[in-house]
Amino acid sequence: MRLVIAQCTVDYVGRLTAHLPSARRLLLFKADGSVSVHADDRAYKPLNWMSPPCWVTEEDGDPLVWVVQNKAGEQLRITVEDVEHDSSHELGVDPGLVKDGVEAHLQELLAEHVELLGVGYTLVRREYMTAIGPVDLMCRDELGRSVAVEIKRRGEIDGVEQLTRYLDLLNRDTLLAPVSGVFAAQQIKPQARTLAADRGIRCVTLDYDQMRGLDSSEFRLF
């Protein structure tokens, strides 16, 4: 990972346009190709970012401009006025998030009752391994098409981003593509639903108590 602290302006050019005026910011260039721009607040959420697959190029001239472009041609243009810090660090392979008991049990229950995702759905396998981590469930729909399922106890934007990264990678595999996505959780925040819809990911709300059989009525998905 490369960490840069710089005085910079940032412009996003794509389906929408956005501008961040000059300020001191933290820029993260990750090994997966993603680039994110952070201020000294907001906990985990960046001011702007570009998800992989994307590529960074440097434009000649003064001031320095880093251009981050994805396969759709959208660009994140970072104009650097002054660099205060620039360092690279090898973090190694991350073991991934250890799921809590409820989340792990949701995965187990949904694997046993994969028809809750839709009529004709079948399970390929749990913890389908990729180069960037395991997909919770890999399934096939009623037409035999691949479906990657990410399961959370509480569905937030970072979960949608995680599934997006998996889908970007899986869709490069000609034996699996096209791969669609399902984001399943007990609760899904409105912002996460909006982002999922924008990226063509279907959201499914799970009732944990009903899935455990504590309610005699049929399973419901909303």
N, C-alpha and C positions, 0 to 999 in steps of 0.2 A: 504494500500500500504506500502511495506517495501522499504526503501531507504538505500543503502549501498554505502559508498565511500571507495574504497579499491585499494591497489596496487595489480594488478592481471594480469595473462595471460588468454587468452580465445581461446579455440579450438572448431571449429565446425566440427563435423563428421557426414556425411550423404551422399547424392547424390554427393555433392562436399565437399572439405575440405578447411578450412580457419583458419589462425592463427593470433592472435593479440599478439604481444610481450608485455612484462611487462611494465605497465604504471598505473598511478592513474586514475581510472574511476568511473563513477556513475552506479550502478546496480539498476534496478527497478524490483521489484517482485510485480506484480499486483494481485488483488483479482480474476481476471478471469483465473489465472494460467500462464499468459504470463510473460516472463523474457526478459529484454532488457539491452544492454550494451551501455553506452553513453560516449562520450568525451565532452570536453568543446567547442564544435563548432557544426556545421551542423543543427542548429535550432531544428527540431523535429526528424530527422532521426537518428536512433541508428547505432552504428558500426556493431552490430550483435544482433540477437534476436531469440526467439522461440515463435511461436504463439500457443494459446491454441487449443485443449486440450493437456497439457503437465504436467509433474510431476517433482518436485525437490527432489533429494536425496543427502545425504552428505556422502562422502566416508571417512572412518576412516584413520587416518594417519596425517603426518605433511610433507608438508603443507596441509591446508584444501582444499578440492575440492568439489564444488557444481556441480552436474550433472543434467542437465535439459534435459529430454527425451520426445519426442512426441510419438504418437501412431504408427508412421511409423518406430520407432527405431532410428531416428536421435537424435544426442546429441549435446548439448552445454555444454562444460566442462570448468568451471571457477576455475582456480587455484589461491587461495588467499594467498598472501604473507604477507599482513598487512591490518588490518581494521582500518580506521580512524574514521568512523561514521557508526552507525547502528541504525535505528529507524523505528518504524511502526506507521502508521497513518490511521484512519478510515475516509474515504472521503464521505461515504454515497452514496445514489443513485443519479447519475447524471441525470439532466433533458434532456440531449441530446442536439445536435446541433440545433439551430433555423435556419431554412433555409431562405435564402433571397427570395425576391419576384419572381425572375426568376426561381430559383430552385423549389420553391413550385408550381409555375405555370407549369413548365415542368412535375412535377409529376401528376398534375391535367389533363393536356392535354394527357399525355401518358396513363393514366387510362381510358380516354374517347376513345382513339384510340389505344387500346392495340394490335390491329392487326399489328401495325407497328413493333412489336417485331418478328412477324412471322405469317404465315398463320395458322389459327386454334387456335391462342392464345386466352385465355379468362381470365378475371380478377376475382380473388377470393376476394381480398379486398385491399384497401389502408391502409398504416400504420399498417401492420400486426405485432402485438406486440410479442416480445420475452423477455426472462429474461434479455437480455443485450441491449434492445432498439428496436425500430420499424423498420421493413423492409419496404422500400418505397412502393413496390408493391409485392403482392404474386399472382402469375398467374399459369395457367396450359397451357401446350403446346398442340399441335394437338393430342397427344397420351394420354393426361390426366395426364401427369407427372408434379410435382410441380416445379415451377421456381421462385426464389427470385430475384427481380430487385432492384438494388441500383442506384439512380439517382443523378447526380452531374452537376453543371454548368460547372466546369472544372475538368476533371478526372485525379487524381493523385494517387500515390502509396498508400497514406493513405486511399483513398476510396476503393481500391481493398482489402486492409487489413481489412477494416470494413466489407465488404461483405464476406470475407473469414471467419471471426468470426461468422457471422450470419449462413453461410452454415454449419460450423462445428457443431453448436448448433442444427439447424433444422434437420440435417441428423441423429441425435440421436432419433428423433421422428419417430417411426415405421409407424405412420399413414401418414406421409408426405414423408418420404424417398422413393426413392432417390430424392434429391432436387438439381437442377442445378442452376447456377447463370448467370445473365446478368448485366453487368456494362454499364450504359447508361449515356452519357454526351454530352454537346455541343462540347467540345474539350477533347481529351484524349491524355495525354503525352505518348511518345514512351515507357518510362520505365514502365508506368502503363499497357500498352498493353502487354508488355513482361511478366510482373508478372502475369497478368490475364491469359494469354495463358498457362503459366506454371502451373497454378492452375485449368485449365479446365473451366475458366470463359469466356463467350462470351462478346465481346465489341460491343456496338452499338453507333454510333454518331447521335445526334439529331440536326435538324435544327429548332431552336426556332421560327424564323420568319415564316417559312412554316407551322409549327404546329399551329401557331396562325391564319393562313389563310391569311397572307399578300402576299403570292405568290399563284397564281392560279394553278400552276403546281402541280403534285402529290407529296406526301411526299417521301423523299429519305432518306435512311439510308446507311451509308458507313461503 
